[in-house]
Amino acid sequence: MCFSAPVSFATSAALSYAGGKTLRHARPHKRLVALIPFFFAVQQAIEGVQWLVEKPSTCSQILGYGFLFFAFLVWPIWLPLSVWYAEHVAWRKRVLLVMLGAGMTMSAYLLTVLFHEPLSIVPRSASLLYGIEIPYFFVGVCAYVLVTTGSFLVSSDRKLRMFGALSFIAAAIAWIVFSYAFTSVWCFFAAALSVWLFWWGKR
């Protein structure tokens, strides 16, 4: 497997198409979930450009912060929020609110890290390494995966639970095989898997 600008751009294009179809067919309570492929499309397009620019450079830094804006700030909040909005079972909504609170706390912490720690972007083994010092990194990764994939596993919707399970497996593979570039690789896997939501949104 290799990752490159063409792979990122192709993934972005496919997600834009799937996201448009999903959003057009989605009922109102499903629209937050339906927007997920669109957001992943933007994130993958940013990474596609990142492959092409000189590193280190001001442009590379801006793109890096743009990519981490989604990874650190959007996903820990948007994913549990979107599942909560689509959920109709009361106790599951309560659990999802707890996960949303955890995601908001996590995003606030990661935002603080972004402000205080330097960022470097380095190509390595056909992946991009977003080098930023995050204290208690492994614990943070576990909490991040729990909030983002676990939110879907809480859902009463079988297809959303399947998406959560596949995302969890993808996160495990990304950590075991690509731990040096976990942020980039797992976001790519999750982006590719979000095409699954096209079939979910057609119901």
C-alpha positions as semicolon CSV with decimal commas, in nm:
position;residue;x (nm);y (nm);z (nm)
1;M;0,000;0,000;0,000
2;C;0,128;0,350;-0,071
3;F;-0,003;0,698;-0,005
4;S;0,056;0,996;-0,229
5;A;-0,098;1,311;-0,373
6;P;-0,296;1,116;-0,639
7;V;-0,434;0,881;-0,373
8;S;-0,545;1,171;-0,154
9;F;-0,700;1,362;-0,446
10;A;-0,879;1,051;-0,578
11;T;-1,015;0,978;-0,230
12;S;-1,128;1,340;-0,197
13;A;-1,311;1,326;-0,531
14;A;-1,483;0,997;-0,448
15;L;-1,590;1,129;-0,108
16;S;-1,723;1,452;-0,258
17;Y;-1,941;1,251;-0,497
18;A;-2,057;1,005;-0,231
19;G;-2,112;1,287;0,017
20;G;-2,328;1,481;-0,228
21;K;-2,543;1,177;-0,299
22;T;-2,570;1,094;0,071
23;L;-2,667;1,445;0,171
24;R;-2,928;1,471;-0,105
25;H;-3,108;1,157;0,011
26;A;-3,057;1,204;0,387
27;R;-3,350;1,279;0,612
28;P;-3,311;1,584;0,840
29;H;-3,195;1,386;1,146
30;K;-2,928;1,213;0,934
31;R;-2,773;1,522;0,778
32;L;-2,493;1,568;1,031
33;V;-2,374;1,214;0,961
34;A;-2,421;1,271;0,588
35;L;-2,176;1,563;0,604
36;I;-1,894;1,340;0,730
37;P;-1,776;1,232;0,380
38;F;-1,767;1,599;0,273
39;F;-1,543;1,693;0,566
40;F;-1,316;1,397;0,496
41;A;-1,302;1,508;0,131
42;V;-1,173;1,850;0,236
43;Q;-0,920;1,695;0,474
44;Q;-0,791;1,457;0,206
45;A;-0,766;1,743;-0,046
46;I;-0,555;1,936;0,205
47;E;-0,325;1,639;0,246
48;G;-0,305;1,598;-0,131
49;V;-0,172;1,952;-0,164
50;Q;0,060;1,887;0,131
51;W;0,233;1,616;-0,072
52;L;0,308;1,867;-0,348
53;V;0,445;2,166;-0,157
54;E;0,798;2,218;-0,036
55;K;0,871;2,105;0,319
56;P;0,951;2,279;0,542
57;S;0,775;2,594;0,427
58;T;0,508;2,837;0,539
59;C;0,259;2,678;0,298
60;S;0,333;2,333;0,439
61;Q;0,276;2,461;0,794
62;I;-0,059;2,618;0,703
63;L;-0,173;2,298;0,533
64;G;-0,053;2,097;0,832
65;Y;-0,261;2,302;1,072
66;G;-0,555;2,276;0,832
67;F;-0,528;1,896;0,835
68;L;-0,495;1,884;1,214
69;F;-0,792;2,119;1,249
70;F;-1,006;1,828;1,132
71;A;-0,810;1,556;1,312
72;F;-0,782;1,734;1,647
73;L;-1,081;1,968;1,664
74;V;-1,356;1,854;1,427
75;W;-1,368;1,475;1,454
76;P;-1,373;1,435;1,836
77;I;-1,677;1,666;1,845
78;W;-1,856;1,618;1,514
79;L;-1,864;1,237;1,516
80;P;-2,036;1,188;1,856
81;L;-2,258;1,493;1,787
82;S;-2,374;1,358;1,450
83;V;-2,453;1,013;1,593
84;W;-2,635;1,172;1,887
85;Y;-2,845;1,381;1,646
86;A;-2,941;1,072;1,445
87;E;-3,017;0,860;1,753
88;H;-3,371;0,809;1,887
89;V;-3,317;0,578;2,185
90;A;-3,305;0,782;2,506
91;W;-3,035;0,591;2,697
92;R;-2,810;0,578;2,392
93;K;-2,847;0,955;2,349
94;R;-2,737;1,001;2,712
95;V;-2,427;0,788;2,657
96;L;-2,351;0,983;2,340
97;L;-2,378;1,311;2,531
98;V;-2,110;1,183;2,769
99;M;-1,892;1,091;2,473
100;L;-1,957;1,433;2,319
101;G;-1,843;1,597;2,642
102;A;-1,528;1,383;2,637
103;G;-1,468;1,478;2,274
104;M;-1,504;1,849;2,351
105;T;-1,259;1,815;2,639
106;M;-1,016;1,629;2,413
107;S;-1,043;1,893;2,140
108;A;-0,978;2,172;2,391
109;Y;-0,668;1,989;2,515
110;L;-0,540;1,926;2,160
111;L;-0,602;2,290;2,070
112;T;-0,381;2,390;2,363
113;V;-0,112;2,152;2,236
114;L;-0,134;2,306;1,888
115;F;-0,077;2,652;2,033
116;H;0,220;2,552;2,248
117;E;0,407;2,283;2,055
118;P;0,593;2,321;1,723
119;L;0,467;2,126;1,423
120;S;0,677;1,957;1,156
121;I;0,554;1,767;0,849
122;V;0,789;1,502;0,715
123;P;0,729;1,242;0,439
124;R;0,827;0,899;0,569
125;S;0,774;0,551;0,420
126;A;0,503;0,672;0,177
127;S;0,316;0,846;0,459
128;L;0,315;1,192;0,613
129;L;0,439;1,230;0,967
130;Y;0,276;1,521;1,154
131;G;0,540;1,575;1,418
132;I;0,396;1,740;1,728
133;E;0,474;1,654;2,089
134;I;0,156;1,536;2,263
135;P;0,199;1,434;2,628
136;Y;0,068;1,086;2,714
137;F;0,032;1,015;2,344
138;F;-0,072;0,647;2,370
139;V;-0,338;0,721;2,632
140;G;-0,461;1,005;2,414
141;V;-0,484;0,780;2,108
142;C;-0,688;0,525;2,304
143;A;-0,927;0,797;2,427
144;Y;-0,950;0,947;2,077
145;V;-1,039;0,614;1,917
146;L;-1,289;0,540;2,195
147;V;-1,473;0,869;2,137
148;T;-1,466;0,869;1,757
149;T;-1,533;0,503;1,677
150;G;-1,713;0,423;2,002
151;S;-1,982;0,679;1,927
152;F;-2,090;0,475;1,626
153;L;-2,080;0,151;1,826
154;V;-2,331;0,304;2,070
155;S;-2,579;0,376;1,790
156;S;-2,897;0,170;1,760
157;D;-2,850;0,175;1,381
158;R;-2,685;-0,148;1,262
159;K;-2,510;0,016;0,967
160;L;-2,363;0,288;1,185
161;R;-2,241;0,025;1,431
162;M;-2,077;-0,157;1,141
163;F;-1,905;0,167;1,035
164;G;-1,781;0,209;1,392
165;A;-1,649;-0,148;1,403
166;L;-1,468;-0,110;1,070
167;S;-1,323;0,224;1,183
168;F;-1,198;0,065;1,506
169;I;-1,029;-0,215;1,310
170;A;-0,875;0,044;1,078
171;A;-0,745;0,239;1,379
172;A;-0,588;-0,077;1,521
173;I;-0,418;-0,156;1,189
174;A;-0,298;0,203;1,155
175;W;-0,147;0,191;1,504
176;I;0,018;-0,150;1,465
177;V;0,158;-0,096;1,115
178;F;0,189;0,283;1,083
179;S;0,223;0,409;1,442
180;Y;0,490;0,662;1,330
181;A;0,226;0,833;1,111
182;F;-0,092;0,730;1,292
183;T;-0,278;1,060;1,252
184;S;-0,240;1,072;0,875
185;V;-0,294;0,702;0,806
186;W;-0,596;0,654;1,031
187;C;-0,764;0,965;0,892
188;F;-0,711;0,821;0,543
189;F;-0,858;0,483;0,643
190;A;-1,155;0,652;0,813
191;A;-1,208;0,876;0,509
192;A;-1,213;0,578;0,275
193;L;-1,454;0,393;0,504
194;S;-1,691;0,691;0,516
195;V;-1,805;0,594;0,166
196;W;-2,002;0,332;0,364
197;L;-2,230;0,616;0,473
198;F;-2,350;0,650;0,113
199;W;-2,545;0,323;0,149
200;W;-2,654;0,418;0,499
201;G;-2,799;0,750;0,382
202;K;-2,999;0,598;0,095
203;R;-3,251;0,435;0,330
